Amino acid sequence: MGCPFGKLRAGSCEAGGTPALQNLGGILGTPTTEPAAGSDWDIHSSQDKELVKGLGLTSATMLVMGSMIGSGIFIVSAEIAREVDSPALLIGAWAVAGFMTIIAALSYGELAAMMPRAGGQYVYLREALGPLWGFLYGWTLFLVIQTGTIAAVGVAFGKFLGVFFPAISSTHWILHLWKVPAIRIGPMVLGNMDVGINTQNLVAILLVVFLSVVNIFGLKTGALIQNVFTAAKVSALLGLALFGLALGRNAQALAANFSGHFWRNAGLGAQHAVQVGVGGPVVMVGTLTILAVAQVGSLFSADAWNNVTFTAGEVKNPSRNLPLALALGTGVVITLYIACNFIYLMALPLDGVPGAATVLGRGIKYAAEERVGTAVMTQMFGAVGGSLMAAAILISSFGCNNGLILSGARVYYAMAKDGLFFRNVAKLHPTYKTPAVSLMVQMVWTCLLCVSGSYGQLLDYIIFAAVLFYMLTIIGLFVLRRTRPNVERPYRAVGYPVLPAIYIVMASFVDVVLLRYKPQFTWPGLIVVLLGIPVYYAWSRSAEAK
């Protein structure tokens, strides 16, 4: 999963320090600018006037790409390969994720151009399906989707920094508080995690704190970081593809994966083994079902493209730039993802033996610690290749987290303005006009997830919930076409109604399959969503009373 800028309003300096330091203590008392008068639709769907309009097309596109590209593309192909057991289906899993992502992005472009508000997808769900659905999305985003991803990406940053500094490790404890025992509930295993601070999650916490504070100092600062690191990691992915094409082709891998073997086990009648739940029975499923199961990895790696909509209140000319950024960003990243997986197949055999002495012997399926990208680089450049890949993942993780932190805070800000989150979260920094309180609340919860060790399980739960809300948002596109036919639509979704309808069918199939065959990933996520219903009614009653 990664990011962007703009010309910011400068604050005056009083004696005694910078505007940021002078105002830091007074953030909680800063009044929120009231929306301009107008119809209810205008107030709730028009661009936020109090935010700095600092993101141009380049910055918005960088935010899309940077939020998408994390460490997943370098890792998850190993698990996908074990699930599908076919070179063609490995590419197919990424192609399905790419097709779904691009359709969704093209559909979201219409909603973003109609309603360029901070909060993005939260606003679309609220306006199309009602405030309950918007709240459930924001609730799940805060508890699981955004903060869990930020925590996991931060820990991945610490993990790969450990390649260069071995003292940074998950086993190097500074304060070990508790080992939570494994708790088995039907097909799920909860718990089984260490609570405390080790050098690896301490790096994650320091990274989250640093980027959260930096993003208080104006949109331009966060956007500049985002653009630099996104350009670097897109270049790294492109370099992997080009160097792989020129230097990575291996005769053994080409023979095993292509010469008459590419379509192995890929027929519609082929059967694939899937274990239901943790320790559950192994059942045989068809090709379409196994492709849906494999979406846990590929969709997660392509996720967070929608984060640019969270910052819509700060995008210049949003009716043009938001749809373009969504289309360009997702198109470039998906193309790179599929290209990199072809390089994996050209450099390493799909099959392998666990614990084999060489990267070729382990293949894609059993790459050491599932680091397929590192294995490919090692195959091309020897030991130095592993260090180059670790450096690339550090750059990728840093930029990804900056984008996630920058954008996620805008959703809780929008919820607070509606009275559906802590009231002070709706307040902007008086000088930099950034949602400073929201950034701090997000930072604190993310750091708690790092200490709790629960972020790994949260990541398992998010794809089901994320796809569910993507599907509901695209259903909202149909609803708004019917309920608000005369609203200005500067951009109309390409392929409407056929392509959005295809997405809804595909997303429904993926979620149903995951509910059936991966209950350990789906039911906890669904429970988190449903727990938000009583919280919504309690919060809305409190807001009405006030």
N, C-alpha and C positions, 0 to 999 in steps of 0.2 A: 503494500500500500504506500504518497507525498506532496503544491506550494506557493509565492509572490510579492504590491507596492503602491506608491503614489505620492503626490505633493501633499504634505500635511500642514495643518494649521500650526503655526509656531506660537508658543506661549511666551509671555513676558517673563523675564527673570527678575525676581526680587533679590535683595541682599540675603545671602545666607545659603545659596546653593542653586542647583538646577531646578527647573520646573517640576521634573518627576519627583525629586526628593522632597521638594517643598509640599507637593500635593499628595504624597503617598499616604500620609496620615489622615487626610481629609476625604479620601475616596468614598467612605461609607455615607458621608453626609452630603454628597453632591446630588442635587436634584436632577431628575430625568427630564429631558425636553419633551414636552407634550406633542403628540402628533398634530399635524395641521388639520383644521376643520374640513369636513367634507362628508360624503356618504360613507356608510359603514364599509362598503367594498373599498373605497379609496383609502380610508384610514388603515385597513388591514392588509391591503395588497400593494400599496404604492411604496416606492423606495424610501427607506428611512432617511429623514432629513438631517438628523443630528450626527450621523456617521460621516466620516471622511470618504469621499469618492476617489479612491486612490489606485484601484486595480484596472489596468488596461487589458487589452486582449492578450498580449504576451504574458503578463503576470497571471491572468486567470487560467490560461492554458497550462502554464507551468504548475499552477496549483493542482489542476486535474492530474497531470502526469506525475508530479511529485508525490501526491497523496496515494496514488496507485502503486508506485514502485517502491517496495520495501525489500525484505529478504526472501519473500515467498517464492519468487521466480527462480531463485538459486537453490531451493530446497525441496519444494513439494512435489516435483516431478518424480522423485523416488517412490513416494507412496502411491501416486497415481499409476506409475508403471507396475507396481505390485498388484494393484487392484484390477487394471484392465488387461495386463499380460499381452499387450499387442502394440507394436510401434505405431500403427495407424490410429489406434484408439487413444494412445498418448497424445498425439496431435489432435485427435478428435475432441478430447476433453477440453483442451485449450481453445479449440475453434468454437465449441459450443459456448464456453464462458465468454469468449470474445464477441460472438454473435449476439448473445443476450445483453452484454454490457453496452454494445454500440446501439442496439435498438432502444434500450432504456435511456441512454444518454440523448438520443435524438428526440425521444418523447419528453424527457425532462426539459429540453430546450424550450418547448412551447410554454410549459408552466413557469419556467424561470423568466422568460420574456414578459409574460403576463403579470407576474407577481415578484418583482425584484426586491424582495424583502430579506433582511437578516433573518436567518433561521431556515431559509430554503425549504427543504423537504417537509419540515415541521409545518410551515405555512401552507404548503400545497395540500397536505392531508387535512389540516384544520379547515381550510376553505372549501374543500371538495366533499369531505366525509363527516366533518364536524369536529369540535374541539377535543372530544375524547380521543379520537384517533391521532390527532396531532400530539396530544399529551403522551399517549402510549409510546409513540415513536421517540419523543424527546426523553422520556423516562428510561426507555431501553438503551438509547444512545448514551445517556449519562452513566447508567449503572454498568453496562456491559460493552456495547459496541465500540464507542469512541475511546473511553478511558481504558478498557481492557486492551484495545489495540495499541494505544499509546504506551501502556505498561509493557506489553510484550515486545514492541519494537525497541523500547529502551533497554530491556534486558538482552535482546539480540545484539544491540550496540555494545553492551558490556561483554557479552560472550565473545564477540569477534575482536574486541579490544584486547581480550585475554590472549589472543594469538601473539600479540606483540609484548604484552606484559603479563606473564604467567601468574602473577600474584592476584590478578583479577579472575576470580573463579567462584562458581556457585557452591563450592565446598569449603571456601575460605571464609568462615563465619566470624563476624565481629560481635554479633549478639544473636544467639539462637534461642528463641523463646519457646517454641513448641513444635513438635512433630504431630500434625493432625492425622489420626488414623484413617485408613480407608473405610468408607461407609458404603456398603452395597445396598442399593435400592432397586430391585428388579434388574433391568438390563444396564443400570447405570452404576458407576462407582464414583462417589463424591469424596471430598477430603483428600487424604494421601498427599499432603503438601507440608513443606517446612515454613514456619512463620518466624521471621526475624530479618536481620540485615547481614548480608554477606557482601564481599567486595564487588560481586557482579551486579546485584540489584542496587547497591549503593551508587554505582556508576549510572544506572538507569534513573535513580531518584535525582541525582545531581544534574543529569541531562534534562529531565522534565522541568526541574526548578529553573534551570538556566534559560531554557527556551520560553517558559511561561513568563518569566520576568522580562526577557528581551521583547516579547510581543506586547508588553504594556507600553513600551516606548514608541508606539506609533506603528501604523500599518506599513509604512515605508521600510522600517527596519526589518520586520518579519518577512516582508516580501523580498527584500534584497537577499536575505539568507536563503529564502526558498528558491529564488531563481538561480543563484550560484550553484547550490547543491543539486537542484533538479537537472541543470545543464550538465553537471559532472556525471550524474548517474545515468542519464540518457546516453551520454557519450560512452560510459562504461559498458552498457548493454549493447550499443551499436558496435563497440570495439570487440566485445565477445563474439558477436555474430560475424564480423568481418575477419577477425583473426582465426576464428573457428573454421570459416570457409576456406581460408588460405592455408592454414597450418594444422588444423585439428582433425582433418580426415584420416581415419585409421582403417586400414584394410580389413582387420578383423571385425570392427564395428559395422562397416559398410556391408560386409558379407552377411553378418548376423541379422541386421535390421532391414536391409533393402533387397538384396538379391533373391527375390522370390519369397521373402519373409515379411515384407512390410504389412500385408493385409492379414497376417496370421491372427486367428481368433477374432476377426473383426466382422464376420458375417452376421446378419440379423438373426440367424438361427444358432449362433454360438452361445455356449453356456459358460457362466463365470461364477466362481465361488465367492460368497460374501458371508462373513460372520455377523450374526444379528446381535447387536449389543456387545457388552463386555463379557466374554466367556460364554456367549450364547451359541446356539446351533449354527452350523455352516449350511447355507442353502445355495442352490444354483439359480441364477437369474440371467435374463437375456441381455443383449448388447445395449439396448436403450436404457435399461435399468442401471447397468454398471456405469454407463456414462453419467447418469444422474448422481450416482453415489460418488463418483470421482469429482463432482463439482465442489465438494467440501474444500479441496485444495485449490483448484483453478479459480473458482469464483472469489475465494478469499484473497488470492494474490492479485486479482483484478479489482478488488473492492476499493471503496473510498473515492471513486471518481466523482461522486455526488457532492463531495465536500465543498466544491466551489459554489454550490447553490447556498450554502450556509452564509457565505460572505457577500451575497448578492446586493445587500444594502450599501456595499462599498465599491461596487463595480461601475466603472464609467460606461455610459451608453449600454446599459445591461440588455436592452432588447436585441442588440446586435451581438455584443461580445459574449454573453453567457451561452447562447446556442452554439456559436462558433467554437468557443473554448471547449465545450463538452464534446463536440464532434471531433475536433482536431486532436485533443488530448487523448481520448479513448482510442481513436484510430491509430495514432502513433504507437501507443503502449502495447496494444493488442498485436500489432504487426511485429514489434520487437519480441514479444513473448513467444509468438509462434516460431519466429526465426530462431530464437535461442533454443527451443526444443528440437528443432531440426539439427542444430549444431550438436546438441547432446547426443542425438542418435547417430550422427556422423563420427563422433569422437569415442563413444562408449557403446558396448553391446547393451541391449535392454536387459537381458538376463545376466545373472551372475551368481556368485557363491558368497554367502555371508562370511566375513572374516578372511576372505582371500588376501593374499599378500600384495597384490597389485590393484591399481584402480581399474584396469581392464578386467581382471578376474572378478571384482565385485560388481562391475557393470553399473547401470543406472539404478536398478532395483535396490542394490545394497551398498550404495556409495557411503563412505564413512560418515556417520552421523547425518546421513541423508543430504550431505552437501554436494549435490550434483555439479553445481557450477564450479566449486573448488576442485572436484575430481577432473573435470574437463580442462581446467587451467593447468592442473598438475600434469595431465597427460600431454599438454602442449609445451609447457615451459619448465617442467620438473618442479622441484621444491619451491622455487621462487614464484611459481604460478599460484600456489596456495596463499602466499602472502599478498600477492596482487589482488586475488579475489577477496580476501579478508578486508583489505583496504577499500575495495569497491563497495562491499556491504556496509562498512562503517559510514562511508559517504551517503549511501542510499538510506540507511536507517536514520541518520542525523536529519537529512532533508525531509524524509517521510514524517518524522515526528514533529518537525516544525510546522508542516502543513496541517497535520491532524490537530495540533494544539491551537494554532491560529484559527482554524475554521470551527472546531467543535464549540468553542466558547461563545460563538455567535448564536448558536441554537438555544442555549440556556438563557442568554440575554433576551432573546425573543420570547421565550416562555415566561420569563419573569415580567416582561412588559404586559403580558396577558393575565398576570396574577396566578400563573400555574407553576411558579418556582419561587425560591427565596426572593423577596422583594428587592433587596439590595443588589441582587445580581443584574438588575436592569439598569444600574447606574454606570455611566461612562467616566473614564478618567477626565478630569476637568481640562487638562491641557492637551493630551494626545488623542482624546475622543476614541479610546479603545475600551472594550468591555473588561476593565481591569479586575473587577470583583469576580466576574464569571471565569476569567483565566485562573484566578487564585483558587476558586472552589473546585474547578476541574483538576488543578494541580494537586490539591490536597487529597482528593479521592483517588487519583491515579497513583500517588505515592503510597497510599494505604494498600492498594492492590499489589504494588510491588513488594511491600513488606509481608503481606499475607500469603504470597506465593500462589494466589488463586487465578492470576491472569491467564495461565495456560489453559485451565478448564474453561474460563470465560471465552477464550478464543474458539474453543470447540463449539460453543453454543451460538456464536454470532451469525454464522452464515444462514442458518434456518430463519432467524429473526430478520436479518437484513433482507433476504430474498422476499420474505413475507411483506415487509413494508415497501419494498420496491414495487411489488405486484399491486399492493393497495394504492400506491401513488399513481400508477398507470391506470388503474381502474378510475381513480379520481379524474384523470384526463378525460375519459368518456363522460363522467358525471358533469364536469364543468362545460363540456361542449353542449350538453343538453340544458343545464340549469342557467348558464350564462352565455348564451349564443352570441350576444351582441357586444361582449367585452372585446376591447382591442387586442388582437393577437398579432404582434409584429412578426412572429415566426410561427409557422404551423408545422406540427410534427410530420416528418417525412414518412410516407407510407401509411398514414392514418386512413382507415382504422385497421388495416390488415396487419402491419408490423406490430403495433401495440397489442393487438389481440393475440398474435403468435407469442409474444413475450409472456402474456398472462397464462397461456396454455403451458408453455415450457416451464415457467416458474412454478406453477401449480404442480406439475408433474415432479419437478425436482424436490419440492417440499414434501409431497406425499411419499415419495420414495425414501427420503431421509427420515421421515417419521416412522416408516415401516422397518427400514433396514439399519438405520443409525440412531436408534432411540437415545443412546447415551449423549449424542450431540444435540438433539432436537427438543426433547421434552423439558429439560431444564430451561432452555431458552424460551420456550412457550410459557412456562410457569412464570418466568421473570416478567414477560409481557402482561400476563393476566393479573399478576399482583399489582400492576399499575392501575387497575380499574378502581378498587376502593380508595387508593391514594388520590386519584383524580377527583372523585366525588368529595372526599374530605377537603382537598385543597380548594376546589371551586366553591364549596360552601363557605370556607373561611374567607376567600376573596370577596364573595358577595356580602358577607357580614361586615367586612371592613369597608 
